[in-house]
Amino acid sequence: MKSILKPLLMIAAMAMGMTAAGTLPALALVELNVNKGNVEPLPIAITDFQGGDALGAQISQIVTADLKRSGLFAPIDKSAFIEKIANPDATPRFDDWKVINAQALVTGSVSKEADGRIRAQYRLWDTFAGQQMAGEQFFANDANQRRVAHIIADAIYERLTGEKGYFDTRVVFIDESGAKNARKKRLAIMDQDGANVRYLSDGRSIVLTPRFSPNRQEITYMSYESGQPRVYLLQIETGQRELVGNFPGMTFAPRFSPDGQKVIMSLLRDDGNSNIFAMDLRSRSTTRLTNSTAIDTSPSYSPDGSKVVFTSDRGGRAQIYVMGADGSGQTRISFGDGVYSTPVWSPRGDLIAFTKQSGGEFQIGVMKTDGSGERILSSGFQQEGPTWAPNGRVLMFFRDSNGGPKLVSVDLTGRNEQPIPTSNFASDPAWSPLLE
Amino acid sequence: MGRIAALTRNPVMIALVAMLAVAGCASKKTPNSAADLGLNGAGAATPGSAQDFTVNIGDRIFFDTDSTSIRADAQTTLSRQAQWLNQYKQYAIVVEGHADERGTREYNLALGARRAAATRDFLVSKGVSASRLKTISYGKERPVAVCDDISCWSQNRRAVTTLSGAGS
């Protein structure tokens, strides 16, 4: 299999130019506050990168699309540009950009090195302050053109918001095709913007719920390939697969621990109920975390690994509970009107995303880790399964409409919902950490 | 109820609800066999064959929303199944548990498993040997009915007794 994640990138970054990145005081032009009213997206002009034939324009287009989808930026249409950038390293005519209200300006260039690598560089300008905010250059293999653009978009996002970006990431998901009562389901991986789809399974067995390891090289998922549905590990690079544990019944709902050393999942009991276990991947020892005559499932670790949030119907209907990573102190935290499931702990640690069924609708929402401050971000007839962008600002989930599921992202304000393009139906997205 | 409120905003849905209400009265008689579902003509099957089981006995039972209790109509079907299975002991049996789409994927895998176990336990209580019985959950991944309304969902909330391991 061709390399997907691995030596991918030989990117060397270096600060460039007149004012090196990082030497200015951190000046955030975009304020991130999910509780505020309307966040006005920042008008930004992203010029075509010079050189590299069509590549320069392509990089600019990918950067533009990333920033626009975040909802925090309003890229200005190129036809409004007055100054034609001839030299991306020269100080631009700031007045020309101020007059079209471009508060930030991106210039850049791309070229092929003698050794075949691509060199891309960008500069980010604060037009109203009349100075450069950042400038960096990157080297990449030819195959990684889109990644270079995503990395530049992340750098711009971080410089302007003060927070890490999430564009240089991938998503594993279930590609679905065929009639609803005979769906073919395949493991698939793609860039977060829907590009570069690759299939990781052949569709002969039902596969569900893939999740990334924090090391980015591995996923855990559930498959029916042995007849009985069970949890597996898959090395993305080599295609090597491995059964997680050897249990008599169904294992399902797997997720990695934040250190990647454990998989936490549900095991079916003989009485038909399901409990949560953690398996140490090195010692192969399993620890039982719950022991109830109920459905306990969808476990998700807190980012520090000290706690686990999960779904249980031990109180009658499915609700969200939190416990220590050793199973201690199991406490219900959801008390709203409805049924709660698929809790996922934010990578920032501050929130728990969930699916809620209420009033005949399925909702995607977030609550604080003690269950307070519930906010619904998206409602629909049938939607579920949120996954966090690594910066904890955006969720992706899947929504069933028009005959099958598609992927959708929504930011924490709930105002910026975006479809993720996939050629087939798609479900169970899981976001990778930022790539390395 | 929120659901009713949501439904009544939509006249098409009101019509549907009314229809279902009527159907609901007539149908303590939910389809319980392939014949009821119009899958096959009854009577043609050889006694003791898998087709005989599906067509004349009824291979599936249905559940209420988010419930795993065996309804009275389902108990009748399962008792018939047990009698047949005790007569034709050459078959190994896999009970499939299924859920409708009105739940999340992982929860519904667990729900399907619980329905399969409840069905298995009922068959065992009627004398079917536990060693012949296995269960598997398909959650909401294998719907038989594929529309987006209540009549479909009720057909998908099911446990299906499937035969394997013997000739014919």
Interface residues (C-beta under 8 A of the other chain):
Chain A: A179 K180 N181 R183 K185 I206 L208 T209 G227 Q228 P229 G249 M250 F252 A253 S266 L268 D270 D271 G272 N273 S274 I295 T297 S298 T311 D313 R317 A318 D337 V339 S341 T342 T355 Q357 S358 G359 G360 E361 F381 Q382 E384 G385 D400 S427 D428
Chain B: G2 R3 A5 A6 L7 D66 T68 E101 R102 G103 T104 R105 E106 Y107 L109 A110 L111 A113 R114 R115 A116 A117 A118 D121 T135 I136 S137 Y138 G139 E141 R142 P143 V144 A145 V146 D148
